[in-house]
């Protein structure tokens, strides 16, 4: 099942919701987004629809059991029915969370998403992966539940801060390395907004082929194994952590052969990467290995699947032991210690 992906102006979103085949719409809105756009969007008064609104804490803070229980109780106590339709309004964390609510409520109701960050437009809103976090790691509790509609309005980016733009652009680095066509556009310095559709089409094509991530969809995890661990360890924005994860993978499994091209994409996408949080320090191997062992891509108590890129557009999968990863981190510790943003 595919999502219907539409690019539209913000002014048309109310009409999109009016056209849904339901009399009950459940909006889960990022608190910050709602404060900025609630008056302009005017989604609480739609003819023929009952609207229920649950305001979500911003960012990853929403993705826990407490908020999941709160949102479910809020909606269920107001007599929701099987044809209710959940709407996510916010970034990637909001869509992950909203999809999880929709997947669990009444054993699954339909949902649609309005991504408001670059990260959610190019990645998180696409593909039907929904989840909350665990104290043990990111996105470890989740399901597959496709949104019916994804309405992309790039005008939301006008109020996005530099940090969030860089985080979204970090995911575009991944796409540029996985796709020669996207890479060519990035190095030609195409405007970031014009890359949104390319990234969506690339991901949607892969998801259509492999929804449950049994094969080719695994390439979308490139940089994420170390990225999630780095994100958790240093509390970095997701896309920035993914970029560091990509650079680490290139050092450990490709002898740094793509380093120049990776940095070229970072520069052309105007990503404010900053210095690595471990620059001139020992890399926290023990802590990172702990996160890796709890990653959802582990295939046994001793093995994890990694995505390795030897050249642009050509990814391969490796099943690697944790001992081998730890040995490589030790072997390349000086290169890792010096890893920086330039």
C-alpha positions, 0 to 999 in steps of 0.5 A, spaced: 500 500 500 502 506 498 501 513 500 498 519 496 503 524 496 501 531 494 505 538 494 500 543 496 500 550 498 498 551 506 492 554 504 489 548 501 490 544 507 483 545 510 480 543 504 484 536 504 482 535 511 475 536 508 475 531 503 477 525 508 472 520 508 470 521 515 466 525 520 471 525 525 478 528 525 484 527 530 489 532 530 496 531 533 500 537 533 507 539 535 506 544 540 510 549 537 508 548 530 501 549 532 502 556 536 505 558 529 500 556 524 494 554 528 490 561 526 493 561 519 491 553 518 484 554 521 483 546 522 479 546 528 472 548 524 471 544 518 464 543 516 461 536 517 467 534 521 468 533 528 475 535 530 479 533 536 486 536 538 492 533 542 498 538 542 504 534 542 511 536 546 516 538 541 521 533 538 523 527 540 520 528 547 513 526 545 516 519 543 515 515 550 510 511 553 507 516 557 505 521 552 502 515 548 498 513 553 496 520 554 494 521 547 490 514 546 486 516 553 484 523 550 481 520 544 478 514 546 475 517 552 471 521 547 468 516 543 472 515 537 470 510 532 473 505 526 473 511 521 476 516 525 482 519 521 488 521 525 492 527 522 499 529 524 502 536 524 509 537 525 516 534 524 519 527 524 518 525 531 510 527 531 509 523 525 512 517 528 508 518 534 502 520 530 502 513 526 503 509 532 497 512 535 493 510 529 496 503 529 494 502 536 487 505 536 482 500 535 487 496 532 488 501 527 485 507 524 487 511 518 492 517 518 495 522 514 501 527 515 503 534 514 510 534 515 513 541 517 520 540 517 525 538 512 527 532 515 520 529 516 519 532 508 524 528 505 524 522 510 520 521 516 514 522 514 515 517 508 514 509 508 510 507 514 515 506 519 511 508 526 515 508 533 516 511 540 523 510 543 525 506 549 530 508 554 534 502 551 534 506 544 531 509 539 525 507 535 525 500 538 517 500 539 514 500 533 510 498 527 509 499 520 502 503 518 502 507 512 499 514 512 493 515 507 496 521 505 502 526 505 501 533 504 508 537 503 508 544 504 515 547 503 512 554 506 513 551 513 520 551 512 520 559 512 520 558 520 525 553 521 531 554 524 538 553 522 539 547 526 533 543 524 534 545 516 541 542 517 538 536 521 534 535 515 539 536 510 543 531 513 538 526 511 539 529 504 547 527 504 544 520 505 540 520 499 545 523 495 550 518 497 545 512 495 543 515 488 547 518 483 542 522 480 541 526 487 548 526 488 549 530 481 544 535 483 547 536 490 554 537 487 551 542 482 548 546 488 541 545 486 537 549 492 535 544 498 527 545 497 528 542 489 531 536 492 525 534 497 521 531 491 527 527 489 528 524 496 521 522 496 521 519 490 527 515 491 524 513 498 517 511 496 520 507 490 524 503 495 518 502 500 514 500 494 518 494 493 520 492 500 515 495 505 517 491 511 524 492 510 526 485 508 531 487 503 533 493 499 529 498 504 535 496 508 539 501 504 535 507 507 539 505 514 546 507 511 549 511 517 543 510 522 546 504 526 552 509 528 548 515 527 542 513 532 548 511 537 551 518 537 544 521 537 543 518 543 550 519 546 551 526 545 544 529 544 545 531 537 539 533 532 538 526 528 540 528 521 547 531 524 548 524 528 547 521 521 552 525 518 557 523 523 555 516 522 556 516 515 563 519 516 564 513 521 562 508 516 566 510 511 573 510 515 571 503 518 569 500 512 571 503 506 578 506 508 575 513 508 575 513 500 568 517 500 571 522 505 572 528 499 565 526 496 561 526 503 564 533 505 562 536 498 555 534 499 555 537 506 558 543 504 553 544 498 547 543 502 550 548 507 550 544 513 552 547 520 555 540 522 560 543 527 566 539 530 565 532 532 563 532 539 569 527 541 574 531 537 581 530 540 578 526 545 577 518 546 571 516 542 566 513 547 567 505 544 564 502 550 558 506 550 557 506 543 557 499 543 552 498 548 547 502 544 549 498 537 547 491 541 540 494 542 539 497 535 533 494 532 538 491 526 541 486 530 540 479 527 543 475 533 546 476 540 553 477 536 551 480 529 548 486 526 546 488 519 550 494 516 550 498 510 556 499 507 558 504 501 564 503 496 562 508 491 556 513 490 549 509 488 552 502 490 550 500 497 551 493 500 549 489 506 554 486 511 553 482 517 558 484 522 560 481 529 560 486 534 567 484 536 569 486 529 566 493 530 569 494 536 576 492 533 575 496 528 574 502 532 580 501 536 584 500 529 582 507 527 581 510 533 586 516 531 583 517 525 576 517 529 579 522 534 581 527 529 574 527 525 572 534 524 567 538 520 572 540 515 
